Amino acid sequence: MLARKSIIPEEYVLARIAAENLRKPRIRDRLPRARFIAKSGACNLAHKNIREQGRFLQDIFTTLVDLKWRHTLVIFTMSFLCSWLLFAIMWWLVAFAHGDIYAYMEKSGMEKSGLESTVCVTNVRSFTSAFLFSIEVQVTIGFGGRMMTEECPLAITVLILQNIVGLIINAVMLGCIFMKTAQAHRRAETLIFSRHAVIAVRNGKLCFMFRVGDLRKSMIISASVRIQVVKKTTTPEGEVVPIHQLDIPVDNPIESNNIFLVAPLIVCHVIDKRSPLYDISATDLANQDLEVIVILEGVVETTGITTQARTSYIAEEIQWGHRFVSIVTEEEGVYSVDYSKFGNTVKVAAPRCSARELDEKPSILIQTLQKSELSHQNSLRKRNSMRRNNSMRRSNSIRRNNSSLMVPKVQFMTPEGNQNTSES
């Protein structure tokens, strides 16, 4: 409602209305960055405009293995059906060319028994019987009602050809089914990584750490871990490289760089001069457009097949100043692993500066540790004081309750007027 003109100037009222109705700026949420490797390990990459599609047919076995299960089962079924139909047509043409079909149609009853020595295939008198005989030949069922004779060399040639083709189809399709069921990425489903990675101080150095574990009892032999950083960079010449891959070393005391993955391990990367994370601080990490890819490779102990498990961590999934909790305990001479705490972290003291600044000024680490120690002592003092106050309050409340429960004194009057005091 507008104010009266005599009380508030009109210019002030109009300016106020304009300021209130001023359109607020829209704050657009930051679009999620397209990650190169998904958390499940799948490559987030779409292939488009592939002109030479025939290259996939040159490696037909790999193409069949890479297909989805529903497509593989359709091809598996159609390959046998088509081969049975094709050779059924050939058997029917052999019988038709030799005159077996007309011979069975003209003669009936006892006369058909004499045709067994003159026809190419006995009891093939229609296309249905030819189709059944084709199935019997290829899958070696042999019911006994239809069989070959010595009258037709062409029929013998067709029989040999069908056996060879049937063996090839069986070998290819059964091998394809076996390879799909025994693929290496099936074993990678039980290799797990922590949901978040952490950056904390270990042995006086800033370290990038994540946890990896194996849910199966069968081990991964010669397991090795590789870490790569993928980010968008621009060269001094102005060339934009959308996926620039950089290898970063893994801190492993074993010379062979293999890990013994019998229990969950924390893989550590020391952020030093060779690391792409050397110049990144805690405040810069949130604005970084990078992705850390972790690759675990090894040989499956039961099958001997090489498997690979992958995951990635973007900037939002890296926790600065955190550390993984311990999940391995010793209980009655047996090491026990609590997987419910696999990805749990706790906050620890860590400098917020980059690794370069920490190397140039080592006193930053000492000051950070001293501050954390003081804060820890202050928290302990507060807890102790709170416990004392609570204990004092409890003792006071107990005293009050005891005083309220005390029995009062009762006075009795005698006829002589003497007062006898007693407690009941």
Residue pairs with C-beta under 8 A, 6 or more apart in sequence:
2 13
3 13
33 289
33 291
33 314
34 44
35 44
35 291
35 312
35 314
36 43
36 44
36 45
36 230
36 243
36 291
36 293
36 312
37 43
37 44
37 291
37 293
37 310
37 311
37 312
38 44
38 312
39 195
39 311
39 312
40 311
41 185
41 188
41 309
41 310
41 311
56 63
57 63
61 172
61 175
61 176
64 72
64 75
64 172
64 176
65 176
65 179
65 180
65 183
67 75
69 180
72 176
72 177
72 180
75 173
76 173
76 176
76 177
79 169
79 173
80 138
80 169
80 173
83 138
83 162
83 165
83 166
83 169
84 131
84 134
84 135
84 138
85 131
85 134
87 134
87 137
87 138
87 158
87 162
87 165
88 127
88 130
88 131
88 133
88 134
89 127
89 130
90 158
90 162
91 121
91 124
91 130
91 133
91 134
91 155
91 158
92 101
92 124
92 126
92 127
92 130
94 120
94 121
94 152
94 154
94 155
94 158
95 101
95 119
95 120
95 121
95 124
95 125
95 130
97 154
98 119
98 120
98 151
98 152
100 115
100 119
100 120
100 121
100 124
100 125
101 124
101 125
101 126
103 115
103 118
103 119
104 112
104 115
104 119
104 125
105 125
107 115
115 122
116 122
116 149
117 149
117 151
118 149
118 151
119 149
119 151
120 148
120 149
120 151
120 152
120 154
120 155
121 133
121 146
121 147
121 148
121 149
121 155
122 145
122 146
122 147
122 149
123 129
123 145
123 146
124 130
124 133
124 146
129 146
132 146
133 146
134 162
135 141
136 142
136 143
136 146
137 159
137 162
137 163
137 166
138 162
138 163
138 165
138 166
139 166
148 155
148 156
148 159
149 155
182 303
182 305
184 300
184 305
184 306
184 307
184 308
185 307
185 308
187 216
187 300
187 303
187 305
187 307
188 307
188 308
188 309
188 310
190 214
190 215
190 216
191 212
191 213
191 214
191 215
191 220
191 296
191 307
191 309
192 212
192 213
192 214
192 215
192 342
193 210
193 211
193 212
193 294
193 309
193 311
194 210
194 211
194 212
194 324
194 342
194 343
195 317
195 343
196 210
196 313
196 317
196 318
196 319
196 322
196 343
196 345
197 208
197 209
197 210
197 292
197 313
197 317
197 318
197 319
198 208
198 209
198 210
198 318
198 319
198 320
198 322
198 323
198 324
198 345
199 206
199 207
199 208
199 209
199 271
199 277
199 282
199 285
199 318
199 319
199 320
199 321
199 322
199 350
200 206
200 207
200 209
200 321
200 322
200 323
200 348
200 350
201 207
201 348
201 349
201 350
201 351
201 365
202 209
202 268
202 270
204 365
205 270
205 271
205 272
205 355
206 270
206 271
206 350
206 351
206 355
206 358
207 251
207 268
207 269
207 270
207 271
208 268
208 269
208 271
208 275
208 277
208 292
208 318
209 266
209 267
209 268
209 269
209 323
209 324
210 266
210 267
210 294
210 313
211 264
211 265
211 266
211 267
211 324
211 342
211 343
212 225
212 261
212 264
212 265
212 267
212 294
212 296
213 261
213 263
213 264
213 265
213 337
213 339
213 342
214 220
214 261
214 262
214 264
215 339
218 300
218 301
218 302
219 261
219 262
219 301
220 261
220 296
220 298
220 299
220 300
220 301
220 307
221 298
221 299
221 300
221 301
222 258
222 298
222 299
223 258
223 259
223 260
223 261
223 296
223 297
223 298
224 257
224 258
224 259
224 296
224 297
224 298
225 250
225 259
225 267
225 294
225 295
225 296
226 247
226 250
226 294
226 295
226 297
227 247
227 248
227 249
227 250
227 267
227 269
227 292
227 293
227 294
227 295
228 245
228 246
228 247
228 248
228 292
228 293
228 295
229 245
229 246
229 248
229 276
229 277
229 290
229 291
229 292
229 293
230 243
230 244
230 245
230 246
230 290
230 291
230 292
230 293
230 312
231 244
231 246
231 276
231 288
231 289
231 290
231 291
232 240
232 241
232 242
232 243
232 244
232 289
233 240
233 241
233 244
234 240
234 241
235 241
246 276
248 269
248 274
248 275
248 276
248 277
249 269
249 270
249 274
249 275
250 257
250 267
250 268
250 269
251 268
251 269
251 270
252 259
259 265
259 267
261 298
263 328
263 335
263 337
264 327
264 328
264 337
264 339
264 342
266 324
267 294
269 275
271 277
271 278
271 355
272 278
272 355
275 355
276 290
277 355
278 354
278 355
278 356
279 354
279 355
279 356
280 288
280 354
281 352
281 353
281 354
281 357
282 320
282 321
282 352
282 353
283 352
284 354
285 315
285 318
285 320
286 315
286 316
287 315
288 315
289 315
290 314
290 315
291 312
291 313
291 314
292 312
292 313
292 314
292 318
293 310
293 311
293 312
294 310
294 311
294 312
294 313
295 308
295 309
295 310
296 308
296 309
296 310
297 306
297 307
297 308
298 306
298 307
299 305
299 306
299 307
300 306
300 307
319 345
320 350
320 352
321 347
321 348
321 349
321 350
321 352
322 345
322 346
322 347
322 348
323 345
323 346
323 348
324 343
324 344
324 345
325 341
325 344
325 345
325 346
327 337
327 338
327 339
327 341
327 342
328 335
328 336
328 337
329 335
329 336
329 338
330 336
348 372
349 368
349 369
349 371
349 372
350 368
351 358
351 364
351 365
351 368
353 361
353 364
357 364
358 364
358 365
407 423
407 424
409 421
409 422
409 423
410 421
410 422
410 423
410 424
411 419
411 420
411 421
412 419
412 420
412 421
412 422
413 419
414 420
